[in-house]
Amino acid sequence: MENPLGTKDYGHLTLEELRVEEKKLKSQRIPTAVFVGFLVGIAIYSATHKGTFLPVILMVAAFIIGRNATNKLKNLQAEIQRRNSTF
């Protein structure tokens, strides 16, 4: 079940479901990195061509997207580690 912020509650999933979710998140790392790189590239282009607010907005968006992707994977891995340590 997802909360309003879009993060899943991993506490109710089985260990196998957690591993499937981890595999899915790991497979999304490259597309996310490409998208973040694309945003940074547009921000740099805009900054060098007299952009004002667009570079700042794009850099903030890239930071938030990257941070959220990393946090989701870390939270999932922490839950898997917690479950593995109890068995």
Secondary structure, 3 states (H helix, E strand, C coil): CECCCCCECHHHCCHHHHHHHHHHHHHCHHHHHHHHHHHHHHHHHHHHCCCCCHHHHHHHHHHHHHHHHHHHHHHHHHHHHHHHHHC
